């Protein structure tokens, strides 16, 4: 008698175990349709830049959502995607040294290097005519993207700005993007 109450459960288990899920093969020939993905520029803050685990480091930048999105766009004609990368030897080490962390300094979030082999965040890698597709700036808020000279207040942007007087939005617009994507709005 006790066995009879478990028979329906056993029957349902066998029924579901015998079902084969329907899986559609991915489209082997992706197409952009009429969209132009040749020049993708990402705007945003820490999340966009690849700032993760409380620091800005190479592996976080390489795995930022704009970098992953740009890899997907390559299949449909996406162009080159450049980022203001922290040098590979200066990433997050197993001992926790060699990274930049955001800390409040006089009420503003600023990058502070931890001990280790870290190239100063203020060391410029940008300059006139040098643009990056990933315009994510750790610590930035939406209004900061419009401020001329913002690189003087935020050394993360100052590091890759085309000039000390420019704004994040001006550098992004100068690239004449065919697609821009600000996901992490504040």
C-alpha positions as CSV (number, residue, x, y, z in Angstrom):
1,X,0.0,0.0,0.0
2,X,2.9,2.4,0.8
3,X,4.4,1.7,-2.5
4,X,1.3,2.8,-4.5
5,X,1.6,6.4,-3.3
6,X,5.1,6.7,-4.8
7,X,4.2,5.2,-8.2
8,X,2.8,8.4,-9.7
9,X,5.9,10.3,-8.6
10,X,8.1,7.6,-10.2
11,X,6.1,7.8,-13.4
12,X,6.4,11.6,-13.6
13,X,10.2,11.3,-13.0
14,X,10.5,8.8,-15.9
15,X,8.4,10.9,-18.1
16,X,10.5,14.1,-17.6
17,X,13.8,12.1,-17.8
18,X,12.8,10.7,-21.2
19,X,12.1,14.1,-22.7
20,X,14.7,15.6,-25.1
21,X,15.0,19.4,-25.0
22,X,14.7,21.2,-28.3
23,X,17.9,23.1,-29.0
24,X,18.2,25.4,-31.9
25,X,21.6,25.7,-33.5
26,X,23.0,29.3,-33.4
27,X,22.9,31.3,-36.6
28,X,26.3,30.6,-38.3
29,X,25.9,33.7,-40.5
30,X,25.2,36.7,-38.2
31,X,24.2,39.8,-40.0
32,X,24.1,43.4,-38.8
33,X,21.1,44.1,-40.9
34,X,21.1,47.8,-41.7
35,X,23.0,48.8,-38.5
36,X,26.5,50.2,-38.6
37,X,28.7,48.8,-35.8
38,X,32.0,50.0,-37.2
39,X,32.7,52.5,-34.5
40,X,31.5,51.6,-31.0
41,X,32.2,53.9,-28.1
42,X,31.2,53.1,-24.5
43,X,30.5,55.9,-22.0
44,X,30.1,55.4,-18.2
45,X,31.7,55.0,-14.9
46,X,33.6,52.3,-12.9
47,X,31.5,49.4,-14.3
48,X,32.1,50.5,-17.9
49,X,35.9,50.9,-17.3
50,X,36.3,47.4,-15.9
51,X,36.9,48.6,-12.4
52,X,36.3,45.5,-10.3
53,X,37.2,43.9,-7.0
54,X,37.8,47.4,-5.7
55,X,40.5,48.2,-8.2
56,X,41.4,49.0,-11.8
57,X,43.6,46.3,-13.3
58,X,44.2,44.7,-16.6
59,X,42.1,41.6,-16.2
60,X,39.1,43.6,-15.0
61,X,39.4,45.9,-18.0
62,X,39.7,43.0,-20.5
63,X,36.5,41.5,-19.0
64,X,34.5,44.7,-18.9
65,X,31.1,44.6,-20.5
66,X,32.1,47.0,-23.3
67,X,35.1,44.7,-24.2
68,X,32.8,41.7,-24.3
69,X,30.2,43.5,-26.3
70,X,32.8,44.7,-28.8
71,X,34.0,41.1,-29.2
72,X,30.4,40.1,-30.1
73,X,30.2,43.0,-32.5
74,X,33.2,41.7,-34.5
75,X,30.9,39.0,-35.9
76,X,28.8,41.7,-37.6
77,X,31.4,44.2,-38.8
78,X,32.4,45.8,-35.5
79,X,35.7,47.8,-35.8
80,X,38.7,47.9,-33.6
81,X,38.0,48.5,-29.9
82,X,40.7,50.2,-27.8
83,X,40.8,50.7,-24.0
84,X,43.1,52.7,-21.8
85,X,44.6,49.6,-20.2
86,X,46.6,49.5,-17.0
87,X,49.9,47.8,-17.9
88,X,49.9,44.0,-17.5
89,X,52.6,43.9,-14.8
90,X,50.6,46.4,-12.7
91,X,47.4,44.4,-12.3
92,X,46.1,42.7,-9.2
93,X,48.8,40.5,-7.7
94,X,48.2,37.4,-5.5
95,X,49.5,39.5,-2.6
96,X,46.9,42.3,-3.3
97,X,49.6,44.8,-4.3
98,X,49.9,46.7,-7.5
99,X,46.4,48.0,-8.0
100,X,44.4,51.3,-7.9
101,X,41.6,51.6,-5.4
102,X,39.0,54.4,-5.1
103,X,39.1,56.2,-1.8
104,X,37.4,59.3,-0.6
105,X,40.0,62.1,-0.5
106,X,38.6,65.5,0.7
107,X,35.1,64.2,-0.1
108,X,35.8,63.1,-3.7
109,X,36.5,59.6,-5.0
110,X,40.1,59.5,-6.2
111,X,42.3,56.6,-7.3
112,X,45.0,55.7,-4.8
113,X,47.7,53.2,-5.7
114,X,48.4,50.4,-3.3
115,X,52.0,49.4,-2.6
116,X,53.6,47.5,-5.5
117,X,54.8,48.0,-9.0
118,X,52.1,50.4,-10.1
119,X,52.6,52.9,-12.9
120,X,51.1,56.2,-11.6
121,X,47.5,56.7,-12.6
122,X,48.4,60.3,-13.6
123,X,50.9,59.0,-16.3
124,X,49.3,60.1,-19.6
125,X,48.7,57.5,-22.2
126,X,46.4,59.7,-24.3
127,X,47.0,62.9,-26.0
128,X,46.0,64.8,-29.0
129,X,44.5,62.5,-31.6
130,X,44.7,59.4,-29.4
131,X,41.2,58.1,-28.6
132,X,39.9,55.1,-26.8
133,X,36.6,53.4,-27.5
134,X,36.1,52.5,-23.8
135,X,35.4,55.9,-22.2
136,X,34.5,54.5,-18.8
137,X,35.9,56.6,-16.0
138,X,36.0,55.2,-12.5
139,X,34.2,57.5,-10.0
140,X,32.4,59.5,-12.7
141,X,28.8,60.4,-12.5
142,X,26.7,61.3,-15.5
143,X,27.1,65.1,-15.1
144,X,30.9,64.7,-14.9
145,X,31.0,63.5,-18.5
146,X,30.1,67.0,-19.7
147,X,32.6,68.9,-17.6
148,X,35.5,70.5,-19.6
149,X,38.8,69.8,-17.8
150,X,37.4,66.8,-15.9
151,X,40.7,65.0,-16.3
152,X,42.2,67.5,-13.8
153,X,39.7,66.4,-11.2
154,X,39.7,62.7,-12.0
155,X,43.1,61.3,-12.8
156,X,41.5,58.1,-14.3
157,X,40.2,60.3,-17.2
158,X,43.2,62.6,-17.1
159,X,45.3,59.6,-18.0
160,X,43.7,59.1,-21.4
161,X,42.1,62.4,-22.2
162,X,43.1,64.0,-25.5
163,X,43.9,67.3,-23.7
164,X,43.6,68.8,-20.2
165,X,40.7,71.0,-21.3
166,X,38.5,68.3,-22.8
167,X,35.4,66.5,-21.5
168,X,34.6,62.8,-21.7
169,X,31.7,63.5,-24.0
170,X,33.8,65.7,-26.2
171,X,36.4,63.0,-26.7
172,X,33.7,60.4,-27.3
173,X,31.9,62.6,-29.9
174,X,35.1,63.5,-31.7
175,X,35.4,59.8,-32.6
176,X,32.1,60.1,-34.6
177,X,30.8,56.7,-33.2
178,X,28.3,54.8,-35.2
179,X,27.1,53.2,-31.9
180,X,27.5,54.4,-28.3
181,X,26.2,52.6,-25.3
182,X,26.0,54.2,-21.9
183,X,24.5,51.4,-19.7
184,X,25.6,52.3,-16.2
185,X,23.7,55.6,-15.7
186,X,23.6,57.2,-12.3
